[in-house]
Amino acid sequence: MPTPVPLDAGASARPASAPAGHVPGVTELPFAKWQETFAQSLTPHFLAARALLPAIADTAGASYTFINGSGAREGVAGAAATCASAAAQLMLAQVLAAEHRDRAVRINALVLETP
């Protein structure tokens, strides 16, 4: 799974008036960081599924598994883009499962929960 993009990568997302260690919320998150997170965390799953599923869709015993983190199911303050991307990945798995319901391949989604 691609590494989530740190919110402080590149230009600082922290407003000048915010204290050090401040994690930007949704209203402070630069749009470019939002797009970058989706491009690095969700788009590769879309492209891989689009390329690989046609080759295994009718293969008996075949499975395609998404592995995700707990951010897919639970929002974390300061991690809006990462959580939204993870939730979108989970939904992508559900859509692919529905689209391949009558095919041999199984679509799985594994969400690793952390305490």
Accessible surface in RSA format (square Angstrom, percent):
REM  Atomic radii and reference values for relative SASA: ProtOr
REM  Chains: A
REM  Algorithm: Lee & Richards
REM  Probe-radius: 1.40
REM  Slices: 20
REM RES _ NUM      All-atoms   Total-Side   Main-Chain    Non-polar    All polar
REM                ABS   REL    ABS   REL    ABS   REL    ABS   REL    ABS   REL
RES MET A   1   128.24  66.4  51.74  34.2  76.51 182.2  45.94  39.1  82.30 109.0
RES PRO A   2    43.62  31.8  28.18  25.7  15.44  56.1  40.18  33.2   3.44  21.4
RES THR A   3   112.12  79.7  97.85  99.2  14.26  34.0  65.73  88.3  46.39  70.1
RES PRO A   4    63.41  46.2  58.13  53.0   5.28  19.2  58.13  48.0   5.28  32.8
RES VAL A   5     9.86   6.5   3.91   3.5   5.95  14.3   5.88   5.1   3.98  10.8
RES PRO A   6    79.44  57.9  67.68  61.7  11.76  42.8  79.44  65.6   0.00   0.0
RES LEU A   7    29.99  16.7  24.44  17.5   5.55  14.0  24.60  17.3   5.39  14.5
RES ASP A   8   108.29  75.9  93.78  93.3  14.52  34.3  35.59  83.8  72.70  72.5
RES ALA A   9    30.55  28.1  21.48  33.1   9.07  20.6  30.55  43.0   0.00   0.0
RES GLY A  10    72.83  89.8   0.00   N/A  72.83  89.8  41.56 114.1  31.27  70.0
RES ALA A  11    86.28  79.3  65.35 100.9  20.93  47.6  76.89 108.3   9.39  24.9
RES SER A  12    80.06  67.6  50.39  67.2  29.67  68.3  43.83  93.3  36.23  50.8
RES ALA A  13    10.91  10.0   1.62   2.5   9.30  21.1   4.70   6.6   6.21  16.5
RES ARG A  14    99.27  41.7  83.53  42.6  15.74  37.5  10.28  14.1  88.99  53.9
RES PRO A  15    46.79  34.1  34.27  31.2  12.53  45.5  46.77  38.6   0.02   0.1
RES ALA A  16   110.94 102.0  69.32 107.0  41.62  94.7  79.66 112.2  31.28  82.9
RES SER A  17   112.40  95.0  73.07  97.5  39.33  90.6  58.51 124.6  53.89  75.5
RES ALA A  18    13.23  12.2   4.33   6.7   8.90  20.3   8.66  12.2   4.57  12.1
RES PRO A  19    97.35  70.9  85.37  77.8  11.98  43.6  97.33  80.4   0.02   0.1
RES ALA A  20    93.09  85.6  64.81 100.0  28.28  64.3  65.79  92.7  27.30  72.3
RES GLY A  21    72.49  89.4   0.00   N/A  72.49  89.4  44.40 121.8  28.09  62.9
RES HIS A  22    61.14  33.4  41.90  29.1  19.24  49.2  35.30  36.4  25.85  30.1
RES VAL A  23    85.02  55.9  69.65  63.1  15.37  37.0  70.22  61.0  14.80  40.1
RES PRO A  24     9.93   7.2   7.51   6.8   2.42   8.8   7.51   6.2   2.42  15.0
RES GLY A  25    28.38  35.0   0.00   N/A  28.38  35.0  26.96  74.0   1.42   3.2
RES VAL A  26   105.65  69.5  91.84  83.1  13.81  33.3  91.84  79.8  13.81  37.5
RES THR A  27   139.22  99.0 100.16 101.5  39.06  93.1  83.98 112.8  55.25  83.5
RES GLU A  28    63.43  36.4  45.19  34.2  18.24  43.4  29.21  56.5  34.22  27.9
RES LEU A  29    23.52  13.1   5.88   4.2  17.64  44.3   5.97   4.2  17.55  47.2
RES PRO A  30    48.31  35.2  37.23  33.9  11.07  40.3  48.31  39.9   0.00   0.0
RES PHE A  31   137.84  69.0 127.63  79.1  10.21  26.6 130.27  79.0   7.57  21.7
RES ALA A  32    68.73  63.2  60.88  94.0   7.85  17.9  62.68  88.3   6.05  16.0
RES LYS A  33    22.71  11.1  22.71  13.9   0.00   0.0  11.45  10.3  11.26  12.0
RES TRP A  34    84.28  33.8  84.28  40.8   0.00   0.0  62.86  33.5  21.42  34.8
RES GLN A  35    95.99  53.7  90.07  65.8   5.92  14.1  27.98  59.6  68.01  51.6
RES GLU A  36    59.09  33.9  53.13  40.2   5.96  14.2  24.95  48.3  34.14  27.9
RES THR A  37     0.35   0.3   0.35   0.4   0.00   0.0   0.00   0.0   0.35   0.5
RES PHE A  38    44.32  22.2  44.28  27.4   0.04   0.1  44.28  26.8   0.04   0.1
RES ALA A  39    58.15  53.5  46.10  71.1  12.05  27.4  47.67  67.1  10.48  27.8
RES GLN A  40    79.88  44.7  75.01  54.8   4.86  11.6  28.34  60.3  51.54  39.1
RES SER A  41    10.06   8.5   8.98  12.0   1.08   2.5   7.95  16.9   2.11   3.0
RES LEU A  42    33.09  18.4  33.09  23.7   0.00   0.0  33.09  23.2   0.00   0.0
RES THR A  43    57.40  40.8  55.22  56.0   2.17   5.2  36.31  48.8  21.09  31.9
RES PRO A  44    53.24  38.8  46.25  42.2   6.99  25.4  49.83  41.1   3.41  21.2
RES HIS A  45    28.32  15.5  27.46  19.1   0.85   2.2  18.06  18.6  10.26  11.9
RES PHE A  46    92.33  46.2  91.78  56.8   0.55   1.4  91.90  55.7   0.43   1.2
RES LEU A  47    83.90  46.7  80.08  57.3   3.82   9.6  80.38  56.4   3.52   9.5
RES ALA A  48    36.71  33.8  28.93  44.6   7.78  17.7  36.13  50.9   0.58   1.5
RES ALA A  49     3.55   3.3   2.66   4.1   0.88   2.0   2.90   4.1   0.65   1.7
RES ARG A  50   153.23  64.3 136.98  69.8  16.25  38.7  56.61  77.4  96.62  58.6
RES ALA A  51    73.41  67.5  45.06  69.5  28.34  64.5  55.77  78.5  17.63  46.7
RES LEU A  52    95.54  53.2  95.44  68.3   0.11   0.3  95.44  67.0   0.11   0.3
RES LEU A  53     3.85   2.1   3.85   2.8   0.00   0.0   3.85   2.7   0.00   0.0
RES PRO A  54    99.31  72.4  69.79  63.6  29.52 107.3  76.83  63.4  22.48 139.7
RES ALA A  55    81.49  74.9  45.20  69.7  36.29  82.6  57.41  80.8  24.08  63.8
RES ILE A  56    48.86  27.8  48.86  36.4   0.00   0.0  48.86  35.2   0.00   0.0
RES ALA A  57     1.08   1.0   1.01   1.6   0.07   0.2   1.01   1.4   0.07   0.2
RES ASP A  58   102.26  71.6  74.51  74.2  27.75  65.6  37.50  88.3  64.76  64.6
RES THR A  59    70.84  50.4  65.68  66.6   5.16  12.3  53.09  71.3  17.75  26.8
RES ALA A  60    94.50  86.9  69.36 107.0  25.13  57.2  71.90 101.2  22.60  59.9
RES GLY A  61    64.71  79.8   0.00   N/A  64.71  79.8  34.63  95.0  30.08  67.4
RES ALA A  62    15.10  13.9   5.20   8.0   9.90  22.5  14.97  21.1   0.13   0.3
RES SER A  63    48.72  41.2  25.16  33.6  23.56  54.3   0.00   0.0  48.72  68.2
RES TYR A  64    27.75  13.0  25.43  14.5   2.32   6.0  20.48  15.4   7.27   9.0
RES THR A  65    68.07  48.4  40.17  40.7  27.90  66.5  28.71  38.6  39.36  59.5
RES PHE A  66     4.65   2.3   2.47   1.5   2.18   5.7   4.60   2.8   0.06   0.2
RES ILE A  67    84.64  48.2  81.41  60.6   3.24   7.8  81.41  58.6   3.24   8.8
RES ASN A  68     4.31   3.0   2.74   2.6   1.57   3.8   3.53   8.5   0.78   0.8
RES GLY A  69    27.77  34.2   0.00   N/A  27.77  34.2  27.37  75.1   0.40   0.9
RES SER A  70    26.51  22.4  23.67  31.6   2.84   6.5   4.83  10.3  21.68  30.4
RES GLY A  71    17.62  21.7   0.00   N/A  17.62  21.7   9.37  25.7   8.25  18.5
RES ALA A  72     9.40   8.6   0.00   0.0   9.40  21.4   0.07   0.1   9.33  24.7
RES ARG A  73   157.47  66.1 116.98  59.6  40.48  96.4  42.35  57.9 115.12  69.8
RES GLU A  74   118.15  67.8 112.59  85.2   5.57  13.3  36.15  69.9  82.00  67.0
RES GLY A  75    66.70  82.2   0.00   N/A  66.70  82.2  33.52  92.0  33.17  74.3
RES VAL A  76    84.82  55.8  73.85  66.9  10.98  26.4  77.67  67.5   7.15  19.4
RES ALA A  77   106.24  97.7  69.80 107.7  36.43  82.9  82.09 115.6  24.15  64.0
RES GLY A  78    14.24  17.6   0.00   N/A  14.24  17.6   3.55   9.8  10.69  23.9
RES ALA A  79    23.65  21.7  22.14  34.2   1.52   3.5  23.65  33.3   0.00   0.0
RES ALA A  80    24.92  22.9  13.37  20.6  11.55  26.3  21.56  30.4   3.36   8.9
RES ALA A  81     0.21   0.2   0.15   0.2   0.06   0.1   0.15   0.2   0.06   0.1
RES THR A  82    40.48  28.8  39.14  39.7   1.34   3.2  31.33  42.1   9.15  13.8
RES CYS A  83    14.32  10.8  13.36  14.9   0.96   2.2  11.48  29.1   2.83   3.1
RES ALA A  84    34.45  31.7  23.15  35.7  11.30  25.7  30.92  43.5   3.54   9.4
RES SER A  85     1.72   1.4   1.48   2.0   0.24   0.5   0.57   1.2   1.15   1.6
RES ALA A  86     8.79   8.1   6.23   9.6   2.57   5.8   8.32  11.7   0.48   1.3
RES ALA A  87    43.35  39.9  38.06  58.7   5.29  12.0  38.72  54.5   4.64  12.3
RES ALA A  88    32.13  29.5  22.12  34.1  10.01  22.8  28.74  40.5   3.40   9.0
RES GLN A  89     1.17   0.7   1.17   0.9   0.00   0.0   0.12   0.3   1.05   0.8
RES LEU A  90    22.67  12.6  21.99  15.7   0.69   1.7  22.67  15.9   0.00   0.0
RES MET A  91   107.63  55.7 106.23  70.3   1.39   3.3  93.23  79.3  14.39  19.1
RES LEU A  92    35.65  19.9  31.78  22.7   3.87   9.7  35.16  24.7   0.49   1.3
RES ALA A  93     3.13   2.9   1.97   3.0   1.17   2.7   2.32   3.3   0.81   2.2
RES GLN A  94    92.24  51.6  83.19  60.8   9.06  21.6  37.00  78.8  55.24  41.9
RES VAL A  95    64.90  42.7  62.13  56.2   2.77   6.7  64.87  56.4   0.04   0.1
RES LEU A  96    17.95  10.0  17.95  12.8   0.00   0.0  17.95  12.6   0.00   0.0
RES ALA A  97    36.19  33.3  30.33  46.8   5.86  13.3  31.96  45.0   4.23  11.2
RES ALA A  98    50.27  46.2  35.84  55.3  14.43  32.8  36.15  50.9  14.12  37.4
RES GLU A  99   115.80  66.5  81.89  62.0  33.90  80.7  39.45  76.3  76.34  62.3
RES HIS A 100    25.44  13.9  22.78  15.8   2.66   6.8  12.45  12.8  12.99  15.1
RES ARG A 101   176.25  74.0 147.25  75.1  29.00  69.0  65.60  89.6 110.65  67.1
RES ASP A 102   140.65  98.5 104.41 103.9  36.25  85.7  40.01  94.2 100.64 100.4
RES ARG A 103   106.00  44.5  88.58  45.2  17.41  41.5  29.53  40.4  76.47  46.3
RES ALA A 104    46.28  42.6  19.24  29.7  27.04  61.5  30.79  43.4  15.49  41.0
RES VAL A 105     6.85   4.5   0.00   0.0   6.85  16.5   0.00   0.0   6.85  18.6
RES ARG A 106   132.21  55.5 127.85  65.2   4.36  10.4  68.68  93.9  63.53  38.5
RES ILE A 107    25.49  14.5   1.78   1.3  23.71  57.1   1.78   1.3  23.71  64.3
RES ASN A 108    49.58  34.2  44.83  43.3   4.75  11.4  20.07  48.3  29.51  28.5
RES ALA A 109    46.33  42.6  14.27  22.0  32.06  72.9  14.57  20.5  31.76  84.1
RES LEU A 110    87.09  48.5  85.21  61.0   1.87   4.7  86.94  61.1   0.15   0.4
RES VAL A 111    20.48  13.5   2.72   2.5  17.76  42.8   2.72   2.4  17.76  48.2
RES LEU A 112    93.91  52.3  90.71  64.9   3.20   8.0  93.41  65.6   0.49   1.3
RES GLU A 113   106.86  61.4  79.23  59.9  27.63  65.8  57.61 111.4  49.25  40.2
RES THR A 114    97.31  69.2  76.55  77.6  20.75  49.5  61.56  82.7  35.75  54.0
RES PRO A 115   180.25 131.4 107.29  97.8  72.95 265.2 147.75 122.0  32.50 202.0
END  Absolute sums over single chains surface
CHAIN  1 A     6999.5       5259.1       1740.5       4534.1       2465.5
END  Absolute sums over all chains
TOTAL          6999.5       5259.1       1740.5       4534.1       2465.5
